[in-house]
Amino acid sequence: MGDKAQSHHPGAAGRALAADRPASVRNVVLVGHSGSGKTTLVEALALTAGAVNRAGRVEDGGTVSDYDEIEHRQQRSVQLSLAPVEWDGIKINLLDTPGYADFVGELRAGLRAADAALFVVSAADGVDGSTRMVWEECAAVGMPRAIVITHLEAARADFEEMTRTCAEAFGGDDPDAVLPLYLPLRGSEGADGHAPVTGLIGLLSQKLFDYSAGERKESEPGADQLPGIEEARNRLIEGIIAESEDETLMDRYLGGEQIDIETLVEDLERAVARGAFFPVLAAAPAADGARQGLGTVELLELVSGGFPTPFEHPLPGVTTIDGKRRELKPCDTEGPLVAEVVKTSSDPYVGRISLVRVFSGALRPDQTVHVSGHGLTDRGHEDHDVDEKVGALSMPFGKQQRPVPHAVAGDLVCVAKLNRAETGDTLSAKDDPLLMEPWQMPDPLLPLAIHAHSKADEDKLSQGLARLVAEDPTMRLEQNQDTHQVVLWCLGEAHADVALERLRSRYGVQVDVVPHKVSLRETFAHKASGRGRHVKQSGGHGQYAICEIEVEPLPGGSGIEFVDKVVGGAVPRQFIPSVEKGVRAQAAKGVAAGYPLVDVRVTLLDGKSHSVDSSDAAFQTAGALALREAAADARIHLLEPVAEVTVLVGDDYVGAVMSDLSGRRGRLLGTEQVGSGRTLIRADVPEFEIGRYAVDLRSLSHGTARFDRSYARHEPMPAQIAERIREQGDDG
């Protein structure tokens, strides 16, 4: 790491990289809030590694992470992107993730594909709640992590203070596991009184690394600089020794022995690789015309030397198609093929491109693989088991895909023309089909009701929506049978905006957004009677049917119950099913505001018939008329769906969330403590009140809370709200 003397051989700009062995691969995901500088850091690392030229461009004229027009228009990352670079013979797959909460699905895909994480923290903004939550997720699975502090050029940016903040936020019970490897050096103050960071000083090597000329130059620090780092250096050495697997090292250190730097660096790398120590570094993009950005060499050295190889990444659970467990060696290049589609995208020229992580075996062009997709049927995805031929394998460089000959276990690769493969699918050998357990995805809880803008759009809408949800497993497609609406369930407003833009620009489908409807029901508030009389004589065959019914409410969830109590053949036996059919047809249409009638018992008591003019159709009509007459003399309740809502929120926001739920006509059911500093709130809330709760809760909790909802029941709506709904229906 910047404290080791070694030669570097950065990759040639734009050269496609293919690893020949897992030990030479590092898969690293960049995590951080929106605006923390992740994409800028990726480009700075690519420049230092020689993947791009001094202008930050690859040979096709784009930047290394520049291939989505929506990101240009929205001025933020909206999807996972891969930027492969090479350093010291190590292929580093940098996975840049969006920082905005709406695109957390892309972040989770990046975490699945990676073996280690770089947490990017802005010195101007600090550590937000959502970044802390992701850190805790990584800690739960033991993922190795490091922290990169950016935006040191910001006014009042303080590296030392930010390091302490990170230790408090990420260190948990052991803040000494979060320590800097370097301290920034500032140059002369400018006219604005701000002194820019021009270099770093290595705490272990006590070497100065000067970036002021646009390229790192190593030198000896001045005598006045060493005392300033002594305290930080001692803390770092003690922190490394505390995590050392050599139990004698601490005793030797406390006994006054000088531990050599090589031993400390080796112990540091081992502690980082196993997720026991979390170094803090500083980085900044290169100035115009410069070749290296501040701290980028040190960061590449950390990743290549200290981050784990794919051999050290536990293999996710693997089963056969019928669910039998398969035990496989981690990252076995000679084992059966097991790979996973971590991202799906569409290119207007190439077609569907799948970003794949190979966990076992190897993947080659023109190979026939088995594609297994299960577990997302509740989101509009179909289960599928198909064989497909792999197209070209490639690595992304800007807007181009550059061919590679193969992808070994542990590597990432882009695969063309897997037309049936969706994000989350497993690729395996045709004669040995396997299935990987899916990674956890958040439920989309913001509804977006849409319909085609024109007849031409209607013809393309179904295919466009199918391709959209195939690419994004955090999106759910619903064809609501009650409201007859097409609903895209999204994670937030930005997620919805991107979905609409992709439909328009990528699939050529223009849609209109309409108000989302909630599935209402109707029921009788009390017992009522009705008489249906359908008698017509207008020449020719007449129509004659009379029936008398009684309607009474039933408990919620009972549906429609039909009872025959006719005596003496007043309604002939063959026409009693006709009455029931007419009643049920009218119930489906509603009797008051046009919503389905539920939870009633309809009893047929009496009626009349005619030997010639009575018919199936006549008694169906009479049954419907009888139900409508009964409703005309009864009080009809509008029933609204009620959801059981659970909110996991930090203790600081419990009061605000509970008050907000009460204001949504929610009934609080209870709370319970979950871990340290978190509370789970349970409440029943009408669905009318939580259409935008995904957006509102994020604002209320500053992005730190999450919620789940599930249908509980339908129950009567308050009279004043029901009346307003009826009036709106009448106006429509």
N, C-alpha and C positions, 0 to 999 in steps of 0.2 A: 504494500500500500504506500503511499507517498514517502514512507520511511524506509523503503527497500531500494537498494541500487540495482536497477535492472534496465535492460534495453526494451524499447517498445517498437512494435511493428504494426502501426495502424493499417486498417484495410484500405484498399484503393477506392476512390470515390465511385459510388454506383455499382461496385462489383457485387454480383449475387453470391450469397454465402450459403454453403451447405456443409454442415458438420459431419464428420466421418465417425465420431464416437461421442457418447454422452458426456464423457468427462470434459470435453471441450465446449460445453454449452452452459450458459447461464440464462435462466428465464426470470426476468425482473419486471414486476408491475409497479407503476408509479401511481401513488395514491395521494390525494390532497383536495382541499376545497377548491371550488371554481375560482380562478384567478390567482392561484398560488404559484403558477409558473411551470406546470408539468410539461406542457408541450414545448415551451421555450427551452426547458432544460434538456428534453430529448434532442432537440435540434442542436443545442450546444455540445452535447456529448457526441452526436454524429459528426459534427465539424471537427472536434478534437480527434476522433477516431479515424478521420479521413473518409467517412462515408459520403460527405458532401464537400463542396469546394468552399473557398473563403467567403463567398457571397451567401453561403448557407443553402446552395442549390444543388440538386442532383443533376445528372446530365440532361434530363428532359426539360429542365427549366423550373421544376417545382421544388418545394421543400420536402424534406424527408417524410414529413407527416401530412403532406398536402394532397388529399385526393377526394375530399367530399365537399361538393359545392354548398351543401346546406350549412356546413361548419363555417364556410366563408361568409355566408349571408347572416348567420346568427352570431358570428364573432365569438364562438365558444365551441369546445369539443362536445360532440353529441354521441360519439361512438368510440369503441375500443379500436386502437390502431397499433400496428406492429412496425417497429423500426429496428432492423437487425444491424448491428455494428460489430467490428472485430477489434480486439485489443489483446496484445501478447499471445496471439494464437487462440484466443478464446472468442467464440461467437456469443455475443450478448444480444438476446432478444428483448428489446425494450418495449414494454406494453404500456402505452399511454392511455389512461382512462379519463372519462369526463368527471369533473368534480361536482357538477350540479346534481342535486338529489334525484331529479326525474330520470336520470340515466344510470341509476345504481345497478341495473341489470348488466350494463356493460362493465361496470366495476367488478361485479361478482364473476363475470366470465373471465376477466383478467386475473382475478385471484385464483380461479380454478386452473388457468393455464400456466401460472407462475410458480416458481420455487422460493421466491423471496420478494420482499416489498421495499420500495423506497418511499418513505413518507415525506412529501414535499410541503414545507411549512413556510409561509410568507412572514418575513420579519415585520412587515407592515400590518398584518392582520392577525397574527397569532394562530392558536389552535382552536378550531371550532368544535362544537359538540359532535357533529357527524364524523369528523376525522377521529375523534376519541373512540366512537363506537366501532369504526372499522379496525382501529388498533386492537380493541378488545376481542373482536372476531378473530383477528390474526393470532392474538395471544392464545385464544382457546384451542387453536389447532397447532400451535408451536411454530408458526411461520417465521423464519428469520427476517429481521427488519433493520433498516437504518433510517436516519433522519437527515434531510437536506434542507438547510435554511436558505431561502432565496430573498430577493428584494432588499439586500443589504444597502442598496443605494438610496432607499427611502429615507426621508427626513425622520430623525429620531430612532432609526433602526439600531438596535443594540443586540449584537450577537450573544454576548454573555447573558443578558437578561432573557433572551429568547431560549437559550440553552437551559436555563433554570426552569422556564415555563414548560419546556418539553419534558424535563425530568419529572416535574410535578404531574403533568398530564399523562405521561406514558410509563413512568417508572414504577407506579404502584407502590408496593412495599419496599422496593429496592431502587431508589432514585440514582444510586451510584452505578446502576447498569446502563444509564443513559448519560454518556459523557462525550465531550468533543475530542476529536483526534488532532485538530488543528485550531489555531486561533487566527482570526483575520488581522491583517495589518493595514492601517489607514495611511493615506498619503497626506499631502498638505491640504489645509482647508481652502475651499474655493470662495468666490465672492459671496455665495449664499451661506457661508459659515459651515458648510458640510464637508467633511473629509472623506473622500471616496476610498473604498477598499481596494488596495493595489496588490496584495499578496497574502500569503499564509505562512505561519510558522508551525512546523511539525513538533508536536509535544513529545514524541518519543525520540525522533532523530535530532531535535533541536536544530533543524535546518530551516533556512528561509527560502520560500518559493515565490519569486517575484513575477507577477503577471502584467506589470505596468506597460511593457512593450508589446503586449498582445500574444506572447508566447512564454511559457513557463521557463524561468531561469533559476537554477539552484545556487545558493550562496550561503556563506556563514553569517549568522545574525551578529549584530553589534553587541558589545559587552553589556550595554545598557538594556538590551532587550531580553536577555536570558532570565534575570531576576523576575521579570513580569510574568513569566510562564511557569515559574517553579511550583506554585500551589496547584495550578491546573494539571501540571505534569505528574506531580505526586499522586493526585486523586486518580488520574487515568491509570497509572501503573498499579495502584492498589486495587482499582476496579477490575483490571485485567487479571491480576493475580488471584483475586477473590473468585473468579470464574474458571481459573485454571484447573485442568484435570490432574495436574501434578500437585499433590497435596503437600509436598515438602517445600514448594516454592514460597509460600507465605512465611513459613518459619525462617527460611533463608533470608528473605527480604527484611523481615522484622529484626533478624540478627545482624543487619547492616551490610549484607552481601549485595553488591551491585549486579542486578540481573541484566544480562546482555540483551540488546535490542532485538536480535534475531529470535530469541526465545519468547520475548514479549509479543512480537508480531505474530509468531506462529500460534501462541495461545489466544491472542486477540482474534485471529482468523477462525480458529476452531470455535471460540465462544460465539462469534457472529453467526457462523454456519449452523450452529445447533439452536439458535434463537435464545441465547442466554445473555447476550450483551448487545447493546444497540447504539452504535457510534453516531455522533452528530457531526456533520460536515457543512461547509458553506459552498455555494456555487452561484455563478452569475454568467450570463451569456457573453460571448466575445463581442468586443466593440467592432464597429464597421472596419473591415479589412484585416482584423486580427485572426489568428489561426486557432487560438485556444481561449476558452472562457475560464474565468477564475474558478479554481477548484475542480475543473472537469477531469484533469489527469488523476487527481487524488480519488475522485469518485469512481472512475473506470478501474483504477487499481484495487479499490475496495471490492467492487463487484466481481472482478476477475479472480482476485486472490482470496476474498473472504466470504463471498456468497456461496451457497451450497451448489453442488452439481445435481443433476436430475436423479442420480443414484440415491440421494438422501431425501427425496420426496416420496412420502408414502403413497402407494398406489390406491386410488379410490376403489371402492368395492366393485367387484366384477362377478357377474353371474352368467349362466347360460340363458338362452331365450326363455326357457321354461322355469327360470328362477333358481336353479341350483348354483351354489357358491363355487367359484373357481379361484384357487389360490395361485397367484402369479408372482414371480420375482419382480421387484421394482426395476423398471428401466432395463429390461432384458432384451438386448438387440436380437438374440436368437430365439426369443419366445414367440408365442402367437401374436398376431397383429391385434392391438387394441389402441384405437385412436378416438379422439372426441372432437366434434365440431363445436368450437367455442364461439364462433361468430359466422354469420351468413350475411353476405351482401350481394348486390346486383351491379354488374358493370354493363353499361349500354352496348359495349362492343364485344365483351368476352362472355357475358351472361352471368350466371350465379357463381360466386367465388366463396369457398368455405375456408375459413381459417381453422386449422386442425392442430391439436396437440397430440403427438404420438407418445403413448405411454409404454408400449411394448412392441417388439418387432420392428419392422421397417415398412415404409410406404414408398412405392415407385410409380412412375407414370404408366398409364395403360393397364394397371393392375385392376382386376375385378374384385370388388370388396362387397361385403354385406353391410347394409345400412339398417340399423335398428333404432326406432324412435318410439318411446313409450312414456307415459306419465303426464302428458300435458293435454289430454283430451278435454279436460274441463276448461281449457283456454282456447278452444276452437281448433286444436291440432288433432290430426288423426294418428292413431297407432299405425305403424308401418314396418314391415320387414321386406326389404327388396334388395336385389343385387344390382350394383351399378359399376360401370367402368370408370376408373379414375382418369381424369384428363391430365393436362400438364400440371406439374408441380412448380411453384415459383415463390419468390420472395418479393415483397413490395419495396419499390424505391420511387418515392414520389407517386406520380400517377401511373407508373409503369409496373408491370409484373415481370420479373426477370427469372427465366427458367433455372431450375436446379435439378440435378439428376436423381436425388433421393432425399428421404427424410428419415433419420434414425430415431430410435427411442430416445425421448427426452427433448426432441427438437420441435419447433413449430414450423408450419409450412402452409402456403395457400394452395388449395386444390380447385381446379376448374371443372365445371360441368357435372357436378354432383346434383342433378336436377331434383332429386327427391329428398336429399339430405337437408335437415333443418338444424338450427342451433340447439345443441344439447344431444344430438344423435351420436350413436356409437358406430365407428367403422371397424370391422373385423374381417377375418378371412372368410371367404365364401363357404368353405367346407368346415369352418369352426366358428359359427356365429356366436358373438358374445354381447353383453350389455353392461355398460357402466352405470352405477347409481347416479342419478342426476344431482346437480348441485342445487343449493337452496336459492330460490328466486322470490323476490317480494311479490305479493299479490297486487295487481293493478286495481285501484279502488276509485278512480275518477272516471265517470261515464261520459262518453262522447257519442251522441246520437247523430247519425248522418243519413243522408239519402243522395242518390245520384243527381247531379245537376241537370242532366239531359238524358234522352234515350240512348245516345251514343255512349255516355258515361255508364249508364245502367248495364249495358252489354259487357263492359270491361270491369265493373266494380267487383264482382265475385272473385275473379282471378287476381285482381290487384290486392284485395284484402287478404286472400290466402297467402300470397307471397309476402305480404307485410308481416303477418303473424309468424310465418315460417322463419323470418329473419330475427324476430324479436320475441323471445319467450316471455317477456314481461308485459306483453300486450295480449289481451283476451278479446276474442270476437264472439259476440252474442247475437243470435237472431231471436229476439224476444217474441214468443208466440202470443203473449197477452197484449202487448202494446203494438205489435207488428213493426217494431223499430229494429234497425241494424245499429248495434251499439259496439263501439270500440272502448274497452276499458283500459285506461292508461294510468301512469304513475303520477302525472301532474300536468299542468298546463303546457309546459315546454315540451314534454313528451308528446302530448296531443298535437301541438303545432308541428313538430317534426313528422309525425305520422301523416298529417294532412299534406305537408309539403312533399313527402316522398310519394304519396299517392299521385299527386299532381305532376311532379317533375320526373319521377322515375318510371311510373306506370301509366302516365297519361290519363288519369282519372280525376275529374273535377267533382267534388262533392259539396253539398251544403250542410252546415251544422244546424240542427234543430233542437228545440228544448227536449231534454230527456224526460220521458214519462215514467211514472211509478205505477206498478201494477195494482190498481185498486180493485176492490170487490164490493158487492152489495149483499145485504141480508135483511130479513124481516126483524123488526124490533119486538114484535108481539104476534100473537095468533091473528089470522085474518081469513076471510072466505071470499070466494069468487065464483062467478057463473059465466061460462063461456058458451055463447049461443051463435052458431054459424048455420044460418038457414037462408038459402037462396033458391028462388024459383024464377028463372028468366027464360023459359022455353027449353026444350030438350031435357037432358039429364040434370036434375037438381042436386043441391048439396044440403045435407041435413045432419047436424050433430050438436048436441047440447050436453055439457058436463058441468058438474058442480064439485068444487075442490075446497079443501081446507089447507092452509099453510101455517106452519108453526116453526119458530127458530130452533136450531140445534146447537150443541157446543161447537166451538171453533175446530175446523179441520174435518167436519163430518161430511162435507160435500152436499150433494142432492140425494135425498132419499125419497123414493116413490112408493106409496102404499095403496093397494087396491082394497076398498071396503064396499064395493058395489054389491047390492043384493037383488035378487029377483030378475037378473038379466037386463036391468035398465040400460046398461051399456053392454052390447054383445061382447063376448070374450075376445073375439078376434080384433076388436077395436080398442081394447084397454092398452095394449102396447103403443097404439097410435097416439092416445092421449099422453102417455108418458113421453113419447118422442117429441110431441109438440111442446110439452112443458120444458123438457131439457133444452130444446132449441131456443125457446124464449129466455130461459135462464142464462144461456151462454151469451145472449145479446144484452141482458140486463133488463131491469124493470123501472129504473128511475133515472139514472145518469149515464146509462150505456155501458156499465161495467158488469162483469159476470156475477150472477147471483149464486151464493154458496150457503152452506150450513143451514138448510131448511128441510123439513119433511113436508112433502106434498101428498095429501090423502085424497083419492078420488072417492066421493061419497055417493053420487047419483048422476043420472043423465037420461037422455032420451035419444032414440034412434028411429030411422025410417027404413022400412024393408027394402026400398028401392034406392032412395037418394043418399043414404048414409054410405060413407067410404073412409078409407084410411086417411086420405088427404083432408077430408072434412073434420074428422076427429082430431087430427094434428092441429088444425087451425083452432078448433074449439078449446083444446088444451092450452094453447098459447094465449088465447083471449081470456080464459079463466084466470091464468096467472097474472096477467096485466090488470084485470079488474080487482083481484085481491090486493095487488100492490097499490092501486089507486086509493084504497081505503085504509092503508096501513102506513105506519111510520117506517121508513127504510133507512137503515144505517149504511153509511159509506164506511167500508173497512180499508184501512191502510196497512201496508206491510211494516212490521217492526223488526229491526235488526238487533241481534245481540252484539254489542260492540265491546272490544277489549282494547284498552290503550296502555301501552308501556311507556312510561314517561319518567324523566328525572324528578326527584323529590322537589326541586325548586319550582316546578311547574304544576304540581298536583292540584293546588287550589284553583289555579286559572283554568285548568282542563275540566275539573269537576263543575266549576261554575258555568263554563261554556256548554257542557253537556246538559246541565239543568235548563239552560236557556234554549236548548233545542228540544224541549219537551221530553228530555231523557229521564229515566228512572234509574237512579244509582243502585246497583246491586251489591257493591262491596269493593274493598281494596285489599291488596296484599303486597307485602314487601318482596321484591325479587332482586336478590343479590344486594350489592352495596349501592345505595343512593338511587334505586329505581323502584317505582311503584306500578303495579298492574291495577288498572281501574276497570271494573265491569259495569256495564249499563245497558238497558234496553232503550233504544232510540228509534223513533219513526224514520223510515227511509226518506221521507220528504225532507227531513232536516239535515241529512248528511250527504247530499249529492256532491257538495264541494268540500267535504270534511278533509279529504286528502290535502287540499291546498290550505285550508284554514288551520288545521292542526300544525302543519309545518311552520306557518307564520307564528302561531301561538307559542310553540315550544322552541323556536329558533332552529328547527330542523332536527331536534334530538329525540322526538317522540315517534312512535309508529303504532299503527292500529290495525286490527282485523275486524271483520264483520261477517256475520252469518245470519241467514234468515231465521227468525224465531217463530213468527205467527202473523196473522192479520188480526187487527182489533179495531173497534169503532173509532172513527175520527171525531174530534171535538165538533160540536154542531156548527160553530161559526166558521170553522175552516171548511167543513163539508159543504156549507151553503155557498161559500166562495167558489169551491170547485164546481158545484152545479151551475152557478152563474157563468163561469168561464166556459163550461160545456155548452150552455144555451147560446152564448155569444158566438161560439165557434160554429 
